[in-house]
Amino acid sequence: MKKAILSLAAVMFLLSGFSNNVASARSSYIKLSVQATAYCELGLTATGFDLSKNPDAKVIAVDPRVIPLGSRVYIPGYGTAVARDTGGRVKGHIIDLHVRSYAQAIKWGRKRVNIIVYRN
């Protein structure tokens, strides 16, 4: 009887550790559906990142209540960017992608995309 209880306790202990590892692996990112627009302004972002010195940087503006500043975000058609900016019209599930030129911003337009936000 003692052996059965010890075996059961050992199995429960192993399974509890396994389920925690699986849960943490699943929670390393979240998927969101957002409206994505583009902008081409240079200067300092809300986090102090200088787009004038890094015009080709993959930066997005976000609502920090939805996507924390500093998060890595994968956007289909754009790539992996860092949430380093906010904007007056960036509220809720809207993001604004930094691009190098006005022509690129117009070409991107406004579209719904499914993004992946990686947790820090």
VMD Tcl script that draws the C-alpha trace (Angstrom):
set ca {
  {0.00 0.00 0.00}
  {2.82 2.39 0.92}
  {4.51 1.66 -2.43}
  {1.32 2.45 -4.36}
  {0.88 5.78 -2.58}
  {4.52 6.74 -3.16}
  {4.25 5.76 -6.83}
  {1.06 7.79 -7.23}
  {2.68 10.80 -5.52}
  {5.72 10.53 -7.81}
  {3.55 10.38 -10.94}
  {1.50 13.38 -9.79}
  {4.69 15.33 -9.05}
  {6.12 14.58 -12.50}
  {2.88 15.42 -14.28}
  {2.49 18.72 -12.41}
  {5.97 19.81 -13.53}
  {5.26 18.72 -17.11}
  {1.99 20.63 -17.30}
  {3.69 23.80 -15.98}
  {6.36 23.56 -18.67}
  {3.73 23.07 -21.37}
  {1.68 25.98 -20.04}
  {4.69 28.32 -19.96}
  {5.67 27.31 -23.50}
  {2.15 28.08 -24.71}
  {2.08 31.45 -22.98}
  {5.33 32.74 -24.52}
  {3.28 34.55 -27.16}
  {-0.22 35.75 -27.91}
  {-2.02 36.15 -31.22}
  {-4.05 39.26 -31.96}
  {-6.08 40.54 -34.88}
  {-5.36 44.24 -35.44}
  {-5.83 47.03 -37.96}
  {-2.40 48.01 -39.29}
  {-1.51 51.34 -40.86}
  {1.92 52.79 -41.69}
  {3.82 56.01 -40.99}
  {7.13 57.46 -42.20}
  {8.04 60.15 -39.68}
  {11.56 60.40 -38.28}
  {12.61 61.57 -34.83}
  {12.26 60.20 -31.33}
  {9.65 57.60 -30.46}
  {7.73 57.45 -27.19}
  {10.50 55.25 -25.76}
  {13.29 57.57 -26.91}
  {14.39 55.48 -29.89}
  {15.83 57.74 -32.64}
  {14.30 56.89 -36.02}
  {16.44 59.62 -37.66}
  {19.55 57.59 -36.83}
  {17.81 54.27 -37.62}
  {15.46 54.95 -40.57}
  {15.28 51.27 -41.57}
  {14.44 50.01 -38.07}
  {11.38 47.79 -37.74}
  {9.37 49.82 -35.22}
  {5.66 49.89 -34.52}
  {3.42 52.25 -32.60}
  {0.97 50.51 -30.28}
  {-1.55 51.11 -27.55}
  {0.51 50.03 -24.50}
  {-2.67 48.81 -22.78}
  {-2.92 46.13 -25.51}
  {0.74 45.55 -26.50}
  {3.40 46.47 -23.94}
  {6.14 48.83 -25.14}
  {9.33 46.91 -25.80}
  {7.51 43.80 -27.04}
  {8.70 41.94 -30.12}
  {5.86 41.57 -32.61}
  {5.65 39.56 -35.84}
  {3.55 41.22 -38.56}
  {2.92 39.29 -41.82}
  {4.20 41.29 -44.78}
  {6.40 43.47 -42.56}
  {8.47 41.13 -40.38}
  {9.44 41.21 -36.73}
  {9.37 44.64 -35.13}
  {9.69 46.17 -31.67}
  {6.86 48.16 -30.09}
  {8.70 51.43 -29.40}
  {6.13 54.10 -30.13}
  {2.61 55.24 -29.35}
  {0.31 57.51 -31.31}
  {-2.72 59.72 -30.84}
  {-4.83 57.54 -33.13}
  {-3.30 54.24 -32.06}
  {-5.96 53.04 -29.64}
  {-7.07 49.49 -28.92}
  {-6.27 46.86 -31.52}
  {-4.55 49.24 -33.96}
  {-0.84 49.32 -34.80}
  {1.16 51.75 -36.92}
  {4.21 50.41 -38.77}
  {7.24 52.61 -39.35}
  {8.37 52.62 -42.99}
  {11.09 54.65 -44.70}
  {8.99 56.60 -47.21}
  {5.55 58.09 -47.76}
  {5.18 55.90 -50.87}
  {5.73 52.77 -48.74}
  {3.16 54.00 -46.21}
  {0.58 54.57 -48.96}
  {1.37 51.17 -50.49}
  {0.81 49.44 -47.12}
  {-2.51 51.27 -46.63}
  {-4.80 50.02 -43.89}
  {-5.40 46.32 -43.45}
  {-6.44 43.76 -40.89}
  {-3.60 41.43 -39.97}
  {-3.12 38.63 -37.46}
  {0.02 39.36 -35.44}
  {2.05 37.47 -32.86}
  {3.19 39.34 -29.75}
  {6.10 37.63 -28.00}
  {6.13 38.04 -24.24}
  {9.30 39.44 -22.70}
}
mol new
graphics top color blue
foreach p $ca { graphics top sphere $p radius 0.5 }
foreach p [lrange $ca 0 end-1] q [lrange $ca 1 end] { graphics top cylinder $p $q radius 0.2 }
display resetview
